Each structure stands twice: as structure tokens, then as C-alpha cells.
Amino acid sequence: MPADRPIADVVLHPVRMKIIQQLGGRSMTTAQLRQALPEVKQATLYRHVSALLEAELLTVVEERQVRGAVERTLALGERMAHVDQEELRAMDEVQLRSAFTTFLSGLSNDFERFLEEGNLEARDFLGFTRAPVYLDEQDIAALQAEFNEMLAPYLQERRAGQRRISLATVLIPEADS
């Protein structure tokens, strides 16, 4: 799976999407991924990690010897930092629908895990909203750049006691009236 293959062709597989969702904003060893995804068989997990590495959607940030084997620590690669408009335009309707459904499914799974945890204090960190905004193509590019700049300091844990929070953004153009 070469790096020049469209992102949609690589990530639109349920296991690969789960791996990407786990790694979003953090680094994990393959052992940690196995713990986080117990429903995925080890051989299947390794096969999909390899495909994501080959496509440069994941990167190895550290390797260390553990009992005679090399343990890799993985993170999202530069190519996954942002799916640009060109990649979105290259997707057909079926691919876009699948990508969006997978995205929503991941959010729903995160929300279910949050509810199952039953931590009432954690609800202080919960929020969701919807707001119409008025943008043209240049505004979208500027908004995305501003989001990236604003979020940069919060993408890595900086001190003890911080809680990992998933922030999702969705931009859907409304139908012309």
C-alpha cells in the first residue's frame, strides 16, 4: 500500500479506522493498541498497522528492545494530520458516506464508553453544540489553520492530572434554499 494511494482507500477499513482513532493525539505501543482493541485478533492488528505504516499514515516514534523483541511506539503520521480538500474531492459518494459513518460510529463508541464509565465528575468535560457559520473557501482554510494553531498546545499531555478529551469538528454545507 504505497504512500501515494488515496487516504480513503487506506483508512476506510473498520480495523484501520479503530487504530487511527486510538492514536489520535497520542502515541501508543502495539501492546497498548492490543489492549485497547481486544476484539481485533493480534495478527489482524499487526497486518493493518503495517498497511498504515506503509501508507505513511502512521509513524514509528520509538523502538526499544523488550524480552528479545522490538517494541514499537506508534503515532499518527504527517499524512493523517489533516485530510485536505483534494483528498475529500477524490472520494466518491460511497467513500464519503462510509468515511462519515465511520467517523460518527467512532464518536458514538467513545460516548458509550464514557457513559459506561459512570464518572459523574467527568461530565464537567462533556459538551456538544451546533452552530451555523458563514464561510467561503478562503474562510474555511483560515478557520482550519486557526484551529490547528489554537489546538497545538493541547495535543500532548503537559502535566499530571489532565484528562484526554476527544474534540471533533464537522463542517457540512447546508443545502441551498
Stockholm file with secondary structure:
# STOCKHOLM 1.0

chainA/1-177         MPADRPIADVVLHPVRMKIIQQLGGRSMTTAQLRQALPEVKQATLYRHVSALLEAELLTVVEERQVRGAVERTLALGERMAHVDQEELRAMDEVQLRSAFTTFLSGLSNDFERFLEEGNLEARDFLGFTRAPVYLDEQDIAALQAEFNEMLAPYLQERRAGQRRISLATVLIPEADS
#=GR chainA/1-177 SS CCTTSCHHHHHCSHHHHHHHHHHTTSCEEHHHHHHHCTTSCHHHHHHHHHHHHHTTSEEEEEEEEETTEEEEEEEECGGGSCCCHHHHHHSCHHHHHHHHHHHHHHHHHHHHHHHHHTCGGGGGGCCCCCCCCCCCHHHHHHHHHHHHHHHGGGSSCCSTTCCCCCCCCCCCCCCCC
#=GC SS_cons         CCTTSCHHHHHCSHHHHHHHHHHTTSCEEHHHHHHHCTTSCHHHHHHHHHHHHHTTSEEEEEEEEETTEEEEEEEECGGGSCCCHHHHHHSCHHHHHHHHHHHHHHHHHHHHHHHHHTCGGGGGGCCCCCCCCCCCHHHHHHHHHHHHHHHGGGSSCCSTTCCCCCCCCCCCCCCCC
//
